[in-house]
Amino acid sequence: MKLVKHISIIFFILITSMASAQVKFEAKVSKKSLGLNERLRIDFEMNKDGDNFTPPDFSNFNVSGPNQSVSNSWINGVRTYKKTYTYFLTPKSRGNFTVSQATIVIDGTVYKTVPVKVTVTAAVDKPKDPNDPNFIASENIHLVAEISKTNPYLNEAISVVYKLYVSPNIAVDNWNEIDSPRYNDFWSQNINTQGQKVQNGTYKGEDYRYLVLRKTVLYPQKTGELNIEPLTLNLSMRVPTNRRDIFGGSIMTRVSKVVSAGNQTISVKPLPEQGKPADFTGAVGSFSFDVTSSKQVLDASESLQIKVGVKGNGNLKLFKLPKLSLPSSLEVYEPEHAENVKTNSAGMQGDISDSYTVVPQYKGKYPIPSTSFSYFDLKTKSYKRLNSDEIIIDVQNGPLNNVNTSETNTASNKQAVVLNNDQFAFIKTKTNFTSITPSYFFKTNLFWNLLLLPFLLIPIAIIFRNKKASRDADVYGNRIRKADKLAKKYLSNAKKSLGQKEAFYIALEKALHNYLKAKLHIETNELSKDKIEELLLKKEVDAEVIKDFKGILESCELARYTPIDIVTMQVDYDKAAKTISLIDKQAR
């Protein structure tokens, strides 16, 4: 029995030691689905201490953290260790995102977490907590979408105005748009709201300040229930707390909050079928219509423009103008469409037109018949038809149309003979004659030039080859040219950032490091000043050049904390280019 007992104890100790030796490193999230106005907590936990913890790329989130915690406990003689890195994530936009792997080195082995998939939906309603600064902010700031009409007709203009109401008790420091509404099933256009000033107003009977953030004009393109998605903002603000300063004033605390205008639904009515004209193309509003001609008296082969135009208020860009019906003896070109339309909160206003270029070929009088245009009038809620006046085009000089002439003289069955001084006006009296004798390429000037050209190119090729050979033999000169080219290559990004202190010195430092890695064949973790100096001395680079190179690296480090003007940046850039060129020339 004692032997069995001893074996059991030994077996238990072995299992316990094996379990404690197993390393765990995992990522845990507070939720896998959240609204755009919520926060996500993610913990990276390990049961053994490690080094070189590298978090994943949180490119789709605003990040707060990390917060680090360690816990040690002994239960029944067994030690339990847990170390946690905690991050709080605020999503930047809606969508399905993957939080990639985090890595850590434990006992010389690299461990990675499993990627976590997270779904971000539209903003959601959050529970109310009167002690939460976020709740205080939510009670004192409101993003509102004001819709001019919730039951419009198809293709009737409505406006959506987004206003941010802020209580006088809080202060907004900054805001940015993180989710814009997608106006599916609408024609939409934003109205410029730049230069808007903060105004005083009321919200639910209380005094507020408000700012108009955006105005949008919508023309519904479908009937039925249509959804207008919310506008979502991320706000940085200061809200009052219950604490007081020594003067009795309320102490403010900073809060970052996501606010949303909320979903809006409108009901779009179809246009009535009763009385709808057969030629109705979807025009809705209040319009005038006319057809005009640039000329009414002209000669054959002259051109004129006939313009079909609609003017007024309504969906001017969303319907087609009626087509002209013209006699077949008039040559007509495709119309040129023109729009002079402005859009404001009331919708589109202006005029559109189709201009036809017409060229009569024969003498005579040509009637342009009346053209009609129909639209739906929102004021009377009925269809209206507008008709243009008939236009007579009088072509006074030109040949007669034989077909028309014979038709108009069927009683006598004779064609009228035109006798006037211009009866030969349409016969060309000048032409360009060409020879009927064939020409040959053989023995022409071009033939001899092409034949001799290869012989003329031979001495040019010899001169070019000799110059190239001489250039290739100039080893020192080639080395100088190569070094200058290399310096320009590595410093190109830095030169583009001249005048921007931080970007310039980051680019300059990267250029110097990349050059050293390529020249000395070393990795980034070996880029210490002592190591650089040792390797450059081995390459037989002058000590003064090495000193200049180290000085430039020190300038890059100090520039982040000291004011620098563009003149100093240019001096550092020139010095870096010169130093890289000298190192490349001297290094063996």
Order of alpha helices (4+ residues) and beta strands (2+ residues): alpha-beta-beta-beta-beta-beta-beta-beta-beta-beta-beta-alpha-beta-beta-beta-beta-beta-beta-beta-beta-beta-beta-beta-beta-beta-beta-beta-beta-beta-beta-beta-beta-alpha-alpha-alpha-alpha-alpha-alpha-alpha-alpha
